[in-house]
């Protein structure tokens, strides 16, 4: 039951906030998101990493005729992603309180509905329930981008986002129905519970075409090259607080889906398509790195860097060994922790420079040493500087790929070098050099500091103690990938 409370609390708070007076609703929404964060911290503190099994399980038959369960649970795969989700949405909701919005009560309702959808996707232990929450994510972010986005191309960006993700969702829905029906052979009743599907092995050919349906949906959501076509316009149009949680949290649902559903349920297909997914991951790293280096739009520098970083996550997952998978899970958390404050800082820089173009910035650190310090910490963590938790995650991923595919690991190293170039370029050109033509350099406000300082403190904590996530997640991660690892040997 506590998991149900955590999932549904944000949307209930959003509904109440929508009914409260305009002067109270946003603050109530912020308090509700902080309450969800408090529950998630308690969940992490209570989690027992000594076992690979699910904890805090809720299992009720939902639609008996279709074999759909309302089944929730946490293990080492999702417990820190749940914490990341509540932290990201709490930061975005509090940060949004310091800005003026048109129709603010509806804005916060959609934002908190998005949090419920993401938490549900991470906790669902039934394939149909996962698909429902996965599709639910599209609705609030459609309105958040279309109604509160920026730029003349906002509508076009929203349309492109919906087409890509809706097609991906339909493909996954077809794959989920096929999995439930085709796995119920020899008089067995249909079930979508993930624990049942793992025990009902499908034939090689069936696994392969269903694998492709799920892979397309997850790669669009991440986003991965060449299925990232919605990303540039979408990232330009989203409000910065919405973009922070979209890039920091929603993009992890695709990678999580590979680990939670695809590898345990379709192990033969995962091994069969290992090389294809590794090549897509490598292409994402190289493409994202080159584009992040060549663009001067600061939003897109961070956006394309995310394409590259999630390429590393995919690389770790399909290395199909323990080191790669543990590194991928750690990197999913790390990337979310750095990209959320990164986008919030970009929002502050844009307000001071009056432009998102790096050529219009410069000299912002002149009167803002605290802002410059926070930015450099986040930038160094993003490029996986030794001493940061991102370094540990990337190192484990590359170690895993070295053991699996030596040539791919050697090429992937170029992405590490590119990250140093484009992140340091973005920091130096925005914070130092000549002062931009319309730059108004000023220090953080108290409100900005209230949001950013705790996020950076969490980054520093995981840099010192990444074992917290590694030790608690190890047994669950190994158990999840084991079927595919056995086939790949």
Phi, psi and omega in degrees: 000322177303326179293321177297321179298315182296319181294312190270347179303313183301315184290327176295316177299319179298320178295316180295318180299326180291338181265344182282163175302153185302329182282343184252326186309309181300321180292321177297320178298319179295317178297321178296319179293325177290326176296319176297321177298319179298319178296319180295320177297319177297324178296316179295317181296328183272352186287134179261106183281000182282350181235150180269350185285168178288147177235159182054045186285135168243122183222105177232137174295126184261300179235096188299319184298332181256000180068031182259126180256147165269085186241124180235158176184161176235146171211192184294343179286324189243349190296321180280334174291327174295316177299318178299319181297311182292325178294315182296314181289326177296316180297316181294320182292318179293317179298321180295334179295341180266009177236158176268134180234147167285140182045061187298325184294323176290324178302311182291327177299313180294322180298315182285332172297322176298321179296317177301317181297317182292316179300320179297319179296321181288329184265344185298132176244019175231132187298318180295321178294321178298315180298320180298311180292324179300316179287327180299330180302328184295324188296303182296325182283338170297312181288321181298325179278316184289324185267324185243010179284183184232158174093155181291336183268018184300314182294317179298319180295319180296317179299316180295318178301315182293316182299311181300307187287329179290318176298317177300318180295320178296320178298317180293323178299316178299318179295322181292316179297316179298320180297314181295318184286312185288339180277347181268076181256169176054045175079003179289148176282152179293136175216140176251004177298131185298325180296324178288318183297327179292333181272346182255094187285130175270160177294161184302311183296319179296316178303321187293315182285331174290322177304316182295325178296313180293318182299319180299315180297316184288322181290326174296316184292332189296314348270151181239147175293134006259023184259028186256013190304334180281343192295310185300311179293319180297317181291326177293327189273331187292143168303147190298324179293322178290318179298324180300313181283329179296311182284325185279332187239306187299324182295343181279343182296324179296311179297320178298322180299322177300315184285320185281322189248306193291306184296317179287328187269328180236062186295321180295316179293325179298318178290322181297319183263016182304310183297319179300314181292325177294322179293318176299318179297316180295318178298322178295320180297311184290314181297311181299320181293314181296316181293321178297327180283328188270339182274152177253000176278120188296325176300316184286334173302312178293323181295311180291329176296328177293322176302316180293316183294322178287338170298319176297320179299314178298321178302315181294320181296315186266011165293337179055049168211170189295317183297314182297316183291318178295321177297322180296316180296316178297321182289329175300315179292314182299315182298318178297320182295327182269327186283333178295306176294331179299312180292324178295322176293320177301320177301319178293319181295319181296321179295329180279329183265342182073016182200153175266359184273128180302332182290342178264000182259201181110139176076013183290338180282352188307312180243021184222066182294327180292314178300318179296322180294315179297319181296318183291326176297314180295319181296317180294323176293322180297320180275010176060048176299136175308134185104346176262158179292332177298326177298317180297315180298312181295322179298316180294321178298310182294325176298317179295320180289325175304318182287338184259307184221097188298316184296316180296321179296319180297318180292322182297335179300331179298331178295326178296316180293318179300321182300319179298321184291308187285330179284319178293323176300315181296319181293311184294316184290334180270325189260335184236207184060200183292154178284132180296160188300324183242020185287133172242092184285124177208158186284170176301144169278168178300318180298317178298318181294323179301326180277314191280320185300314177299323179297316179293326177297321178294320177301314181294323179299313181288336175293324180278325189226063178291344180300337180304313180282323183294311184294318183285338181261348190303307186296320180292320180295314181298317180296325184290321184269351188305316180303317181289324179297318180297321180291321185289340183293000000 
